[in-house]
């Protein structure tokens, strides 16, 4: 299968996941990534740019080493995608509240020195972004149409609120990192599906 056909295939697979559905707000930072507004007034992100940025992020992660990456999120729906991502690639995860000083205060027991930080939402993960910036650590961030991205080094424009959308972004990232490493061919299927990355809602949460 040609790379062109493979890209089309991937696009078909992920279009229904809501990965490119933004919010009703657009910031000046995110304007370059927006194609149009939907009839419901939601800004839509350019999927080609998203896929391209995922490739850029994967190259960056591989260059600095997956073992030197820390993935953080205070967003509940990002928990399973991040766990799966870290389990597959051997990166470190920080879920829930980001403890102040984690990246900036060496005297703290939980202090760490990653070479790269990946976050799921610049707003929710603001503490992580600020500390990484202060410590001179590059940040890759998944950003929605309403996010402020001034402190991100690589922006992955995508819906960072939806369960399926977040699962898809992390799945795509894992896939691309494995391709870059030469452990997976472009045309090969992954042995883990987007569904495996998705945070499942429990019955109690629905009611």
C-alpha positions as CSV (number, residue, x, y, z in Angstrom):
1,X,0.0,0.0,0.0
2,X,1.3,3.4,-0.9
3,X,1.9,6.0,1.7
4,X,-0.9,8.1,0.1
5,X,-3.4,5.2,0.4
6,X,-2.2,4.5,4.0
7,X,-2.8,8.2,4.9
8,X,-6.3,8.0,3.4
9,X,-7.0,4.8,5.3
10,X,-5.9,6.3,8.6
11,X,-8.0,9.4,8.0
12,X,-11.1,7.3,7.3
13,X,-10.5,5.3,10.5
14,X,-10.2,8.4,12.7
15,X,-12.7,10.9,11.2
16,X,-15.6,9.5,13.2
17,X,-13.7,9.9,16.5
18,X,-14.3,13.6,16.8
19,X,-10.5,14.3,16.7
20,X,-11.0,17.5,14.7
21,X,-14.1,18.9,16.4
22,X,-13.1,21.9,18.4
23,X,-15.1,24.3,20.6
24,X,-17.1,27.5,19.9
25,X,-14.1,29.6,20.8
26,X,-11.0,30.2,18.8
27,X,-7.8,31.8,20.1
28,X,-5.3,33.7,17.9
29,X,-2.9,30.9,18.6
30,X,-5.1,28.2,17.1
31,X,-6.4,30.2,14.1
32,X,-3.8,28.7,11.7
33,X,-5.1,25.2,12.5
34,X,-8.9,25.9,11.9
35,X,-10.6,25.1,8.6
36,X,-14.1,26.2,9.2
37,X,-17.0,26.3,11.7
38,X,-19.6,23.5,11.7
39,X,-23.3,24.3,11.4
40,X,-23.5,24.0,15.2
41,X,-20.9,26.8,15.5
42,X,-18.0,24.5,16.5
43,X,-14.7,25.3,14.9
44,X,-13.2,22.4,13.0
45,X,-9.4,21.6,13.0
46,X,-7.4,20.7,9.9
47,X,-6.8,16.9,10.1
48,X,-3.9,17.1,7.7
49,X,-2.1,19.5,10.0
50,X,-2.9,17.3,13.0
51,X,-1.4,14.2,11.3
52,X,1.6,16.2,10.2
53,X,2.1,17.6,13.8
54,X,1.9,14.0,15.2
55,X,4.8,13.1,12.8
56,X,6.8,16.1,14.1
57,X,6.1,15.2,17.7
58,X,7.0,11.5,17.1
59,X,10.4,12.5,15.6
60,X,11.0,14.8,18.5
61,X,10.1,12.2,21.1
62,X,12.3,9.6,19.4
63,X,15.3,12.0,19.1
64,X,15.2,12.6,22.9
65,X,14.2,9.1,23.8
66,X,10.8,7.7,24.9
67,X,12.4,6.9,28.3
68,X,13.2,10.6,28.8
69,X,9.6,11.7,28.1
70,X,7.1,12.4,30.8
71,X,3.4,12.4,29.9
72,X,1.1,14.4,32.2
73,X,-2.6,15.2,32.4
74,X,-5.0,16.4,35.0
75,X,-7.8,15.4,32.6
76,X,-9.7,12.3,33.5
77,X,-10.4,11.2,29.9
78,X,-6.6,11.3,29.2
79,X,-5.8,8.7,31.9
80,X,-6.3,5.5,30.0
81,X,-4.7,6.9,26.7
82,X,-1.6,8.0,28.7
83,X,-1.4,4.7,30.6
84,X,-1.5,2.8,27.4
85,X,1.0,5.1,25.7
86,X,3.5,4.8,28.5
87,X,3.0,1.0,28.9
88,X,3.6,0.5,25.1
89,X,6.6,2.8,24.9
90,X,8.2,2.8,28.3
91,X,7.7,6.5,29.1
92,X,6.8,7.9,32.5
93,X,3.4,9.2,33.4
94,X,2.1,11.8,35.9
95,X,-1.7,11.7,36.2
96,X,-4.0,13.8,38.2
97,X,-2.8,17.0,40.0
98,X,0.6,18.1,39.0
99,X,2.6,18.7,42.2
100,X,4.3,22.1,42.3
101,X,8.1,21.8,42.2
102,X,8.0,18.4,40.3
103,X,10.3,19.8,37.6
104,X,11.8,22.8,39.4
105,X,12.7,21.8,43.0
106,X,15.5,19.2,43.3
107,X,15.0,19.0,47.1
108,X,11.6,17.4,46.7
109,X,11.3,13.6,46.8
110,X,9.1,13.5,43.7
111,X,11.4,15.8,41.6
112,X,12.2,14.5,38.1
113,X,14.4,15.6,35.3
114,X,12.8,14.6,32.0
115,X,14.1,15.8,28.6
116,X,10.6,16.3,27.2
117,X,7.1,16.8,28.5
118,X,3.9,15.9,26.7
119,X,0.6,17.4,28.0
120,X,-3.0,16.9,27.0
121,X,-4.4,20.4,27.6
122,X,-2.4,23.6,28.1
123,X,-5.2,24.9,30.4
124,X,-5.6,21.9,32.6
125,X,-1.9,21.2,32.7
126,X,-0.8,24.7,33.1
127,X,1.4,24.0,36.1
128,X,3.3,21.4,34.2
129,X,3.8,23.7,31.2
130,X,5.0,26.6,33.4
131,X,7.5,24.4,35.3
132,X,8.8,22.8,32.1
133,X,9.2,26.2,30.6
134,X,11.1,27.5,33.7
135,X,13.3,24.4,33.7
136,X,14.0,24.8,29.9
137,X,12.3,21.5,29.1
138,X,10.5,21.4,25.7
139,X,6.7,20.8,25.8
140,X,4.6,19.0,23.2
141,X,0.9,19.8,23.8
142,X,-2.4,18.7,22.4
143,X,-4.4,21.9,22.0
144,X,-8.0,22.6,21.1
145,X,-9.4,25.7,19.3
146,X,-9.8,27.6,22.6
147,X,-6.4,27.0,24.0
148,X,-3.5,29.4,24.6
149,X,-0.4,27.8,23.3
150,X,2.3,30.4,23.8
151,X,4.5,28.1,25.9
152,X,4.3,25.0,23.7
153,X,7.2,23.9,21.5
154,X,5.1,21.5,19.4
155,X,1.3,22.0,19.1
156,X,-0.8,19.0,18.1
157,X,-4.2,20.6,17.2
158,X,-6.9,18.2,18.2
159,X,-10.0,17.8,20.3
160,X,-8.6,17.3,23.8
161,X,-11.9,17.0,25.6
162,X,-13.5,13.9,24.0
163,X,-12.8,10.4,25.3
164,X,-12.5,8.9,21.8
165,X,-10.6,11.9,20.4
166,X,-8.0,11.8,23.1
167,X,-7.6,8.0,22.7
168,X,-7.1,8.6,19.0
169,X,-4.4,11.2,19.4
170,X,-2.4,9.0,21.7
171,X,-2.9,5.9,19.5
172,X,-1.7,7.9,16.5
173,X,1.3,9.1,18.4
174,X,2.3,5.6,19.5
175,X,1.8,4.3,16.0
176,X,4.0,7.1,14.5
177,X,6.7,6.6,17.1
178,X,6.9,2.9,16.4
179,X,7.0,3.7,12.6
180,X,9.8,6.2,13.2
181,X,11.7,3.6,15.3
182,X,11.4,1.1,12.5
183,X,9.4,-1.3,14.7
184,X,6.2,-0.9,12.6
185,X,5.8,-0.5,8.9
186,X,3.5,2.3,7.5
187,X,1.1,-0.3,6.1
188,X,1.1,-2.6,9.1
189,X,-1.8,-2.7,11.4
190,X,-1.2,-2.0,15.1
191,X,-1.8,-4.8,17.5
192,X,-3.6,-2.3,19.8
193,X,-6.7,-0.5,18.7
194,X,-7.9,3.0,19.4
195,X,-10.6,1.4,21.6
196,X,-7.8,0.0,23.9
197,X,-6.7,3.6,24.5
198,X,-10.2,4.9,25.4
199,X,-11.1,5.7,29.0
200,X,-14.3,3.7,29.7
201,X,-17.1,5.4,31.5
202,X,-18.6,3.5,34.4
203,X,-22.3,3.1,34.9
204,X,-22.3,5.5,37.9
205,X,-20.8,8.3,35.8
206,X,-23.6,8.0,33.2
207,X,-26.5,8.4,35.7
